[in-house]
Every structure is written in structure tokens, then in C-alpha cells.
């Protein structure tokens, strides 16, 4: 039985197309939950002793990812944010989690982004918040997906 893995070396990537050239967004501080549980739909009927539930739809959520950054990385992300168009985003788990070499679990989706400075504090690292506006469902693949998936 394998043991649970740590999140170190999880990476965030961006590309214009599903199998296009990917650019890593470095120095990611944390990645919020990609999707929450679907909302419950509650119902009742005269012949039921209590309310029942069924899975409903999943709410759209905005992902805010704090990142440390270099000026070059800031410029690249700002250009992407100013373009106001969807691109592909990939979150790849560490290689150590993969059962097949080179094929770690990778979550991906489309979305637009925005970038903005985080609070600046005494003796703190300069950070920005990369906000992703997800426009598709979160899919997963072993390794980066290809156009045939």
C-alpha cells in the first residue's frame, strides 16, 4: 500500500490551446479547492416521512491563487489578463504521486484571469493574487492532456 503524498512540487501551468506550449506559473503559494460539492436540492412529498435530497448543480467559483513573482512573470500574467480571453489552466500533482512515470494526475479547465498586488507588509514577500474565472468543468488526466482526449 502506498502512503499519502505531500503537495510540494505541485505545479500550475497555462496554455492557449489544450496541447499548445505550456508556461509554468512559478512560486505558487497555495491553490484553493478546484471545485466544491454540488449543491443539494431538497424535496418532500406527502408520502415521505421526511425531506430528501438529490445532487444539484455545482456553483461557478473564482479561484484566487497567491503567488510570489518576478517582474518577467508579472508582465506575462498581466498580458494574459489584459487579453480578456479564455485559455487552458493545468494543475499537475507531483511526479512522486504517479503510478506511471511521467503521468501524474493533472487537473485542467479553461478560464480567463486577472492579476493584482496582494497586501504589502513589513518584511513580507511581495505577492500577487492570480484570479482565475473558470469557464469549463474541471477535467483530469494522467499527465498533460492531449487533443485526442
Steps between C-alpha positions, in 0.01 A plus 500: 500500500642838407502787747340843457715761328584862576399789277855631443583512128138540390517733199267748326518542123326702228463452124297655219383159377454160663825359363676829424821627652457515876647768727551424867374752753778476758513576872138400568423532872176300509223378272142516628249220455436462126139404543264470790233235548184546295223688674222296653147516365257431782156355434212349691174326419183409685598133515853561636563524876779757456676717244728336247795638301646456155815639344441825319743710301842627600536875546757686293789604719784743466843364591743743662858374501765697691837501324844640564621648173778638288451802277512280190233271638286802597528639146399166347198458730394864457507458121287188536257680735474802270416274203161418660473159340482145625801274500579160648619461858666183630575395857739209503565299814857396588667227296541301822121447507486331158468124466635532144818705448433832328124478554408675826136593549431828322185710542413741220234750397452816295467845644594865485727658759581822678804603701537743788739583782439347839552696822854631548624454855819568693753224436247311286553344161345691212204302375234530236164329482432314179122472468360237265144523367424140409286461186496122467474200723814371667625191316788271586755291318813302577773736385419799283193442281524476123264624230369144456364489858 
